[in-house]
């Protein structure tokens, strides 16, 4: 849906932000969140979104959707968000 929306409206910027839960070290999770955002970007480009308008960010475990203690596996925190601007 995000790819179709971005293509239909001729997006000027697509920001993808990756997040993780708190299992693993903070440094590992930061890298994982960056890889997660890259994976989403690659999927959007494969579906025809202009890669030149895509920006990536990784927040690691710093912006939890569901607050948890350190070392807790929480699927809701393992996510990527896509913001599309026209």
Phi and psi restraints in degrees (range 20) as a CNS / XPLOR table:
assign (resid 1 and name C) (resid 2 and name N)
       (resid 2 and name CA) (resid 2 and name C) 1.0 -63.6 20.0 2
assign (resid 2 and name N) (resid 2 and name CA)
       (resid 2 and name C) (resid 3 and name N) 1.0 -40.5 20.0 2
assign (resid 2 and name C) (resid 3 and name N)
       (resid 3 and name CA) (resid 3 and name C) 1.0 -63.4 20.0 2
assign (resid 3 and name N) (resid 3 and name CA)
       (resid 3 and name C) (resid 4 and name N) 1.0 -46.3 20.0 2
assign (resid 3 and name C) (resid 4 and name N)
       (resid 4 and name CA) (resid 4 and name C) 1.0 -62.6 20.0 2
assign (resid 4 and name N) (resid 4 and name CA)
       (resid 4 and name C) (resid 5 and name N) 1.0 -42.2 20.0 2
assign (resid 4 and name C) (resid 5 and name N)
       (resid 5 and name CA) (resid 5 and name C) 1.0 -62.5 20.0 2
assign (resid 5 and name N) (resid 5 and name CA)
       (resid 5 and name C) (resid 6 and name N) 1.0 -45.4 20.0 2
assign (resid 5 and name C) (resid 6 and name N)
       (resid 6 and name CA) (resid 6 and name C) 1.0 -64.9 20.0 2
assign (resid 6 and name N) (resid 6 and name CA)
       (resid 6 and name C) (resid 7 and name N) 1.0 -39.6 20.0 2
assign (resid 6 and name C) (resid 7 and name N)
       (resid 7 and name CA) (resid 7 and name C) 1.0 -72.9 20.0 2
assign (resid 7 and name N) (resid 7 and name CA)
       (resid 7 and name C) (resid 8 and name N) 1.0 -41.1 20.0 2
assign (resid 7 and name C) (resid 8 and name N)
       (resid 8 and name CA) (resid 8 and name C) 1.0 -65.0 20.0 2
assign (resid 8 and name N) (resid 8 and name CA)
       (resid 8 and name C) (resid 9 and name N) 1.0 -40.5 20.0 2
assign (resid 8 and name C) (resid 9 and name N)
       (resid 9 and name CA) (resid 9 and name C) 1.0 -91.8 20.0 2
assign (resid 9 and name N) (resid 9 and name CA)
       (resid 9 and name C) (resid 10 and name N) 1.0 4.0 20.0 2
assign (resid 9 and name C) (resid 10 and name N)
       (resid 10 and name CA) (resid 10 and name C) 1.0 52.6 20.0 2
assign (resid 10 and name N) (resid 10 and name CA)
       (resid 10 and name C) (resid 11 and name N) 1.0 64.9 20.0 2
assign (resid 10 and name C) (resid 11 and name N)
       (resid 11 and name CA) (resid 11 and name C) 1.0 -56.1 20.0 2
assign (resid 11 and name N) (resid 11 and name CA)
       (resid 11 and name C) (resid 12 and name N) 1.0 139.8 20.0 2
assign (resid 11 and name C) (resid 12 and name N)
       (resid 12 and name CA) (resid 12 and name C) 1.0 -95.6 20.0 2
assign (resid 12 and name N) (resid 12 and name CA)
       (resid 12 and name C) (resid 13 and name N) 1.0 -20.2 20.0 2
assign (resid 12 and name C) (resid 13 and name N)
       (resid 13 and name CA) (resid 13 and name C) 1.0 -157.8 20.0 2
assign (resid 13 and name N) (resid 13 and name CA)
       (resid 13 and name C) (resid 14 and name N) 1.0 134.1 20.0 2
assign (resid 13 and name C) (resid 14 and name N)
       (resid 14 and name CA) (resid 14 and name C) 1.0 -125.2 20.0 2
assign (resid 14 and name N) (resid 14 and name CA)
       (resid 14 and name C) (resid 15 and name N) 1.0 113.7 20.0 2
assign (resid 14 and name C) (resid 15 and name N)
       (resid 15 and name CA) (resid 15 and name C) 1.0 -103.7 20.0 2
assign (resid 15 and name N) (resid 15 and name CA)
       (resid 15 and name C) (resid 16 and name N) 1.0 123.0 20.0 2
assign (resid 15 and name C) (resid 16 and name N)
       (resid 16 and name CA) (resid 16 and name C) 1.0 -113.5 20.0 2
assign (resid 16 and name N) (resid 16 and name CA)
       (resid 16 and name C) (resid 17 and name N) 1.0 124.6 20.0 2
assign (resid 16 and name C) (resid 17 and name N)
       (resid 17 and name CA) (resid 17 and name C) 1.0 -119.9 20.0 2
assign (resid 17 and name N) (resid 17 and name CA)
       (resid 17 and name C) (resid 18 and name N) 1.0 125.6 20.0 2
assign (resid 17 and name C) (resid 18 and name N)
       (resid 18 and name CA) (resid 18 and name C) 1.0 -98.1 20.0 2
assign (resid 18 and name N) (resid 18 and name CA)
       (resid 18 and name C) (resid 19 and name N) 1.0 148.6 20.0 2
assign (resid 18 and name C) (resid 19 and name N)
       (resid 19 and name CA) (resid 19 and name C) 1.0 -136.1 20.0 2
assign (resid 19 and name N) (resid 19 and name CA)
       (resid 19 and name C) (resid 20 and name N) 1.0 163.0 20.0 2
assign (resid 19 and name C) (resid 20 and name N)
       (resid 20 and name CA) (resid 20 and name C) 1.0 -137.1 20.0 2
assign (resid 20 and name N) (resid 20 and name CA)
       (resid 20 and name C) (resid 21 and name N) 1.0 172.4 20.0 2
assign (resid 20 and name C) (resid 21 and name N)
       (resid 21 and name CA) (resid 21 and name C) 1.0 -88.4 20.0 2
assign (resid 21 and name N) (resid 21 and name CA)
       (resid 21 and name C) (resid 22 and name N) 1.0 -168.8 20.0 2
assign (resid 21 and name C) (resid 22 and name N)
       (resid 22 and name CA) (resid 22 and name C) 1.0 -97.8 20.0 2
assign (resid 22 and name N) (resid 22 and name CA)
       (resid 22 and name C) (resid 23 and name N) 1.0 4.8 20.0 2
assign (resid 22 and name C) (resid 23 and name N)
       (resid 23 and name CA) (resid 23 and name C) 1.0 -75.7 20.0 2
assign (resid 23 and name N) (resid 23 and name CA)
       (resid 23 and name C) (resid 24 and name N) 1.0 137.8 20.0 2
assign (resid 23 and name C) (resid 24 and name N)
       (resid 24 and name CA) (resid 24 and name C) 1.0 92.9 20.0 2
assign (resid 24 and name N) (resid 24 and name CA)
       (resid 24 and name C) (resid 25 and name N) 1.0 170.4 20.0 2
assign (resid 24 and name C) (resid 25 and name N)
       (resid 25 and name CA) (resid 25 and name C) 1.0 -75.7 20.0 2
assign (resid 25 and name N) (resid 25 and name CA)
       (resid 25 and name C) (resid 26 and name N) 1.0 159.3 20.0 2
assign (resid 25 and name C) (resid 26 and name N)
       (resid 26 and name CA) (resid 26 and name C) 1.0 -60.6 20.0 2
assign (resid 26 and name N) (resid 26 and name CA)
       (resid 26 and name C) (resid 27 and name N) 1.0 -40.8 20.0 2
assign (resid 26 and name C) (resid 27 and name N)
       (resid 27 and name CA) (resid 27 and name C) 1.0 -64.9 20.0 2
assign (resid 27 and name N) (resid 27 and name CA)
       (resid 27 and name C) (resid 28 and name N) 1.0 -43.8 20.0 2
assign (resid 27 and name C) (resid 28 and name N)
       (resid 28 and name CA) (resid 28 and name C) 1.0 -62.2 20.0 2
assign (resid 28 and name N) (resid 28 and name CA)
       (resid 28 and name C) (resid 29 and name N) 1.0 -44.2 20.0 2
assign (resid 28 and name C) (resid 29 and name N)
       (resid 29 and name CA) (resid 29 and name C) 1.0 -65.7 20.0 2
assign (resid 29 and name N) (resid 29 and name CA)
       (resid 29 and name C) (resid 30 and name N) 1.0 -33.5 20.0 2
assign (resid 29 and name C) (resid 30 and name N)
       (resid 30 and name CA) (resid 30 and name C) 1.0 -63.4 20.0 2
assign (resid 30 and name N) (resid 30 and name CA)
       (resid 30 and name C) (resid 31 and name N) 1.0 -45.9 20.0 2
assign (resid 30 and name C) (resid 31 and name N)
       (resid 31 and name CA) (resid 31 and name C) 1.0 -62.1 20.0 2
assign (resid 31 and name N) (resid 31 and name CA)
       (resid 31 and name C) (resid 32 and name N) 1.0 -41.4 20.0 2
assign (resid 31 and name C) (resid 32 and name N)
       (resid 32 and name CA) (resid 32 and name C) 1.0 -62.8 20.0 2
assign (resid 32 and name N) (resid 32 and name CA)
       (resid 32 and name C) (resid 33 and name N) 1.0 -41.5 20.0 2
assign (resid 32 and name C) (resid 33 and name N)
       (resid 33 and name CA) (resid 33 and name C) 1.0 -66.0 20.0 2
assign (resid 33 and name N) (resid 33 and name CA)
       (resid 33 and name C) (resid 34 and name N) 1.0 -35.0 20.0 2
assign (resid 33 and name C) (resid 34 and name N)
       (resid 34 and name CA) (resid 34 and name C) 1.0 -67.0 20.0 2
assign (resid 34 and name N) (resid 34 and name CA)
       (resid 34 and name C) (resid 35 and name N) 1.0 -41.4 20.0 2
assign (resid 34 and name C) (resid 35 and name N)
       (resid 35 and name CA) (resid 35 and name C) 1.0 -64.6 20.0 2
assign (resid 35 and name N) (resid 35 and name CA)
       (resid 35 and name C) (resid 36 and name N) 1.0 -37.8 20.0 2
assign (resid 35 and name C) (resid 36 and name N)
       (resid 36 and name CA) (resid 36 and name C) 1.0 -62.7 20.0 2
assign (resid 36 and name N) (resid 36 and name CA)
       (resid 36 and name C) (resid 37 and name N) 1.0 -45.4 20.0 2
assign (resid 36 and name C) (resid 37 and name N)
       (resid 37 and name CA) (resid 37 and name C) 1.0 -65.5 20.0 2
assign (resid 37 and name N) (resid 37 and name CA)
       (resid 37 and name C) (resid 38 and name N) 1.0 -37.0 20.0 2
assign (resid 37 and name C) (resid 38 and name N)
       (resid 38 and name CA) (resid 38 and name C) 1.0 -64.4 20.0 2
assign (resid 38 and name N) (resid 38 and name CA)
       (resid 38 and name C) (resid 39 and name N) 1.0 -40.3 20.0 2
assign (resid 38 and name C) (resid 39 and name N)
       (resid 39 and name CA) (resid 39 and name C) 1.0 -61.9 20.0 2
assign (resid 39 and name N) (resid 39 and name CA)
       (resid 39 and name C) (resid 40 and name N) 1.0 -43.3 20.0 2
assign (resid 39 and name C) (resid 40 and name N)
       (resid 40 and name CA) (resid 40 and name C) 1.0 -64.6 20.0 2
assign (resid 40 and name N) (resid 40 and name CA)
       (resid 40 and name C) (resid 41 and name N) 1.0 -43.1 20.0 2
assign (resid 40 and name C) (resid 41 and name N)
       (resid 41 and name CA) (resid 41 and name C) 1.0 -60.4 20.0 2
assign (resid 41 and name N) (resid 41 and name CA)
       (resid 41 and name C) (resid 42 and name N) 1.0 -44.6 20.0 2
assign (resid 41 and name C) (resid 42 and name N)
       (resid 42 and name CA) (resid 42 and name C) 1.0 -60.3 20.0 2
assign (resid 42 and name N) (resid 42 and name CA)
       (resid 42 and name C) (resid 43 and name N) 1.0 -39.3 20.0 2
assign (resid 42 and name C) (resid 43 and name N)
       (resid 43 and name CA) (resid 43 and name C) 1.0 -66.1 20.0 2
assign (resid 43 and name N) (resid 43 and name CA)
       (resid 43 and name C) (resid 44 and name N) 1.0 -40.6 20.0 2
assign (resid 43 and name C) (resid 44 and name N)
       (resid 44 and name CA) (resid 44 and name C) 1.0 -65.2 20.0 2
assign (resid 44 and name N) (resid 44 and name CA)
       (resid 44 and name C) (resid 45 and name N) 1.0 -42.9 20.0 2
assign (resid 44 and name C) (resid 45 and name N)
       (resid 45 and name CA) (resid 45 and name C) 1.0 -63.2 20.0 2
assign (resid 45 and name N) (resid 45 and name CA)
       (resid 45 and name C) (resid 46 and name N) 1.0 -40.5 20.0 2
assign (resid 45 and name C) (resid 46 and name N)
       (resid 46 and name CA) (resid 46 and name C) 1.0 -61.8 20.0 2
assign (resid 46 and name N) (resid 46 and name CA)
       (resid 46 and name C) (resid 47 and name N) 1.0 -24.3 20.0 2
assign (resid 46 and name C) (resid 47 and name N)
       (resid 47 and name CA) (resid 47 and name C) 1.0 -96.5 20.0 2
assign (resid 47 and name N) (resid 47 and name CA)
       (resid 47 and name C) (resid 48 and name N) 1.0 10.5 20.0 2
assign (resid 47 and name C) (resid 48 and name N)
       (resid 48 and name CA) (resid 48 and name C) 1.0 100.6 20.0 2
assign (resid 48 and name N) (resid 48 and name CA)
       (resid 48 and name C) (resid 49 and name N) 1.0 5.7 20.0 2
assign (resid 48 and name C) (resid 49 and name N)
       (resid 49 and name CA) (resid 49 and name C) 1.0 -77.0 20.0 2
assign (resid 49 and name N) (resid 49 and name CA)
       (resid 49 and name C) (resid 50 and name N) 1.0 137.6 20.0 2
assign (resid 49 and name C) (resid 50 and name N)
       (resid 50 and name CA) (resid 50 and name C) 1.0 -63.8 20.0 2
assign (resid 50 and name N) (resid 50 and name CA)
       (resid 50 and name C) (resid 51 and name N) 1.0 114.4 20.0 2
assign (resid 50 and name C) (resid 51 and name N)
       (resid 51 and name CA) (resid 51 and name C) 1.0 -63.0 20.0 2
assign (resid 51 and name N) (resid 51 and name CA)
       (resid 51 and name C) (resid 52 and name N) 1.0 -22.0 20.0 2
assign (resid 51 and name C) (resid 52 and name N)
       (resid 52 and name CA) (resid 52 and name C) 1.0 -69.3 20.0 2
assign (resid 52 and name N) (resid 52 and name CA)
       (resid 52 and name C) (resid 53 and name N) 1.0 -16.1 20.0 2
assign (resid 52 and name C) (resid 53 and name N)
       (resid 53 and name CA) (resid 53 and name C) 1.0 -101.9 20.0 2
assign (resid 53 and name N) (resid 53 and name CA)
       (resid 53 and name C) (resid 54 and name N) 1.0 1.4 20.0 2
assign (resid 53 and name C) (resid 54 and name N)
       (resid 54 and name CA) (resid 54 and name C) 1.0 -91.2 20.0 2
assign (resid 54 and name N) (resid 54 and name CA)
       (resid 54 and name C) (resid 55 and name N) 1.0 131.0 20.0 2
assign (resid 54 and name C) (resid 55 and name N)
       (resid 55 and name CA) (resid 55 and name C) 1.0 -120.5 20.0 2
assign (resid 55 and name N) (resid 55 and name CA)
       (resid 55 and name C) (resid 56 and name N) 1.0 144.9 20.0 2
assign (resid 55 and name C) (resid 56 and name N)
       (resid 56 and name CA) (resid 56 and name C) 1.0 -119.1 20.0 2
assign (resid 56 and name N) (resid 56 and name CA)
       (resid 56 and name C) (resid 57 and name N) 1.0 150.7 20.0 2
assign (resid 56 and name C) (resid 57 and name N)
       (resid 57 and name CA) (resid 57 and name C) 1.0 -150.9 20.0 2
assign (resid 57 and name N) (resid 57 and name CA)
       (resid 57 and name C) (resid 58 and name N) 1.0 151.8 20.0 2
assign (resid 57 and name C) (resid 58 and name N)
       (resid 58 and name CA) (resid 58 and name C) 1.0 -130.5 20.0 2
assign (resid 58 and name N) (resid 58 and name CA)
       (resid 58 and name C) (resid 59 and name N) 1.0 128.3 20.0 2
assign (resid 58 and name C) (resid 59 and name N)
       (resid 59 and name CA) (resid 59 and name C) 1.0 -103.1 20.0 2
assign (resid 59 and name N) (resid 59 and name CA)
       (resid 59 and name C) (resid 60 and name N) 1.0 -7.0 20.0 2
assign (resid 59 and name C) (resid 60 and name N)
       (resid 60 and name CA) (resid 60 and name C) 1.0 59.9 20.0 2
assign (resid 60 and name N) (resid 60 and name CA)
       (resid 60 and name C) (resid 61 and name N) 1.0 -133.4 20.0 2
assign (resid 60 and name C) (resid 61 and name N)
       (resid 61 and name CA) (resid 61 and name C) 1.0 -101.3 20.0 2
assign (resid 61 and name N) (resid 61 and name CA)
       (resid 61 and name C) (resid 62 and name N) 1.0 20.3 20.0 2
assign (resid 61 and name C) (resid 62 and name N)
       (resid 62 and name CA) (resid 62 and name C) 1.0 -86.3 20.0 2
assign (resid 62 and name N) (resid 62 and name CA)
       (resid 62 and name C) (resid 63 and name N) 1.0 -14.6 20.0 2
assign (resid 62 and name C) (resid 63 and name N)
       (resid 63 and name CA) (resid 63 and name C) 1.0 -133.8 20.0 2
assign (resid 63 and name N) (resid 63 and name CA)
       (resid 63 and name C) (resid 64 and name N) 1.0 74.3 20.0 2
assign (resid 63 and name C) (resid 64 and name N)
       (resid 64 and name CA) (resid 64 and name C) 1.0 -73.0 20.0 2
assign (resid 64 and name N) (resid 64 and name CA)
       (resid 64 and name C) (resid 65 and name N) 1.0 135.3 20.0 2
assign (resid 64 and name C) (resid 65 and name N)
       (resid 65 and name CA) (resid 65 and name C) 1.0 -72.4 20.0 2
assign (resid 65 and name N) (resid 65 and name CA)
       (resid 65 and name C) (resid 66 and name N) 1.0 -36.3 20.0 2
assign (resid 65 and name C) (resid 66 and name N)
       (resid 66 and name CA) (resid 66 and name C) 1.0 -125.5 20.0 2
assign (resid 66 and name N) (resid 66 and name CA)
       (resid 66 and name C) (resid 67 and name N) 1.0 108.1 20.0 2
assign (resid 66 and name C) (resid 67 and name N)
       (resid 67 and name CA) (resid 67 and name C) 1.0 -57.2 20.0 2
assign (resid 67 and name N) (resid 67 and name CA)
       (resid 67 and name C) (resid 68 and name N) 1.0 133.1 20.0 2
assign (resid 67 and name C) (resid 68 and name N)
       (resid 68 and name CA) (resid 68 and name C) 1.0 -140.8 20.0 2
assign (resid 68 and name N) (resid 68 and name CA)
       (resid 68 and name C) (resid 69 and name N) 1.0 165.6 20.0 2
assign (resid 68 and name C) (resid 69 and name N)
       (resid 69 and name CA) (resid 69 and name C) 1.0 -74.2 20.0 2
assign (resid 69 and name N) (resid 69 and name CA)
       (resid 69 and name C) (resid 70 and name N) 1.0 165.7 20.0 2
assign (resid 69 and name C) (resid 70 and name N)
       (resid 70 and name CA) (resid 70 and name C) 1.0 -62.0 20.0 2
assign (resid 70 and name N) (resid 70 and name CA)
       (resid 70 and name C) (resid 71 and name N) 1.0 139.2 20.0 2
assign (resid 70 and name C) (resid 71 and name N)
       (resid 71 and name CA) (resid 71 and name C) 1.0 85.6 20.0 2
assign (resid 71 and name N) (resid 71 and name CA)
       (resid 71 and name C) (resid 72 and name N) 1.0 6.5 20.0 2
assign (resid 71 and name C) (resid 72 and name N)
       (resid 72 and name CA) (resid 72 and name C) 1.0 -94.5 20.0 2
assign (resid 72 and name N) (resid 72 and name CA)
       (resid 72 and name C) (resid 73 and name N) 1.0 130.8 20.0 2
assign (resid 72 and name C) (resid 73 and name N)
       (resid 73 and name CA) (resid 73 and name C) 1.0 -84.1 20.0 2
assign (resid 73 and name N) (resid 73 and name CA)
       (resid 73 and name C) (resid 74 and name N) 1.0 122.5 20.0 2
assign (resid 73 and name C) (resid 74 and name N)
       (resid 74 and name CA) (resid 74 and name C) 1.0 -139.0 20.0 2
assign (resid 74 and name N) (resid 74 and name CA)
       (resid 74 and name C) (resid 75 and name N) 1.0 108.1 20.0 2
assign (resid 74 and name C) (resid 75 and name N)
       (resid 75 and name CA) (resid 75 and name C) 1.0 -55.7 20.0 2
assign (resid 75 and name N) (resid 75 and name CA)
       (resid 75 and name C) (resid 76 and name N) 1.0 -33.1 20.0 2
assign (resid 75 and name C) (resid 76 and name N)
       (resid 76 and name CA) (resid 76 and name C) 1.0 -63.8 20.0 2
assign (resid 76 and name N) (resid 76 and name CA)
       (resid 76 and name C) (resid 77 and name N) 1.0 -24.0 20.0 2
assign (resid 76 and name C) (resid 77 and name N)
       (resid 77 and name CA) (resid 77 and name C) 1.0 -85.7 20.0 2
assign (resid 77 and name N) (resid 77 and name CA)
       (resid 77 and name C) (resid 78 and name N) 1.0 -11.9 20.0 2
assign (resid 77 and name C) (resid 78 and name N)
       (resid 78 and name CA) (resid 78 and name C) 1.0 -92.8 20.0 2
assign (resid 78 and name N) (resid 78 and name CA)
       (resid 78 and name C) (resid 79 and name N) 1.0 92.5 20.0 2
assign (resid 78 and name C) (resid 79 and name N)
       (resid 79 and name CA) (resid 79 and name C) 1.0 -153.8 20.0 2
assign (resid 79 and name N) (resid 79 and name CA)
       (resid 79 and name C) (resid 80 and name N) 1.0 170.9 20.0 2
assign (resid 79 and name C) (resid 80 and name N)
       (resid 80 and name CA) (resid 80 and name C) 1.0 -136.1 20.0 2
assign (resid 80 and name N) (resid 80 and name CA)
       (resid 80 and name C) (resid 81 and name N) 1.0 143.1 20.0 2
assign (resid 80 and name C) (resid 81 and name N)
       (resid 81 and name CA) (resid 81 and name C) 1.0 -111.3 20.0 2
assign (resid 81 and name N) (resid 81 and name CA)
       (resid 81 and name C) (resid 82 and name N) 1.0 151.7 20.0 2
assign (resid 81 and name C) (resid 82 and name N)
       (resid 82 and name CA) (resid 82 and name C) 1.0 -127.2 20.0 2
assign (resid 82 and name N) (resid 82 and name CA)
       (resid 82 and name C) (resid 83 and name N) 1.0 119.8 20.0 2
assign (resid 82 and name C) (resid 83 and name N)
       (resid 83 and name CA) (resid 83 and name C) 1.0 -112.1 20.0 2
assign (resid 83 and name N) (resid 83 and name CA)
       (resid 83 and name C) (resid 84 and name N) 1.0 125.5 20.0 2
assign (resid 83 and name C) (resid 84 and name N)
       (resid 84 and name CA) (resid 84 and name C) 1.0 -115.6 20.0 2
assign (resid 84 and name N) (resid 84 and name CA)
       (resid 84 and name C) (resid 85 and name N) 1.0 126.0 20.0 2
assign (resid 84 and name C) (resid 85 and name N)
       (resid 85 and name CA) (resid 85 and name C) 1.0 -112.9 20.0 2
assign (resid 85 and name N) (resid 85 and name CA)
       (resid 85 and name C) (resid 86 and name N) 1.0 145.6 20.0 2
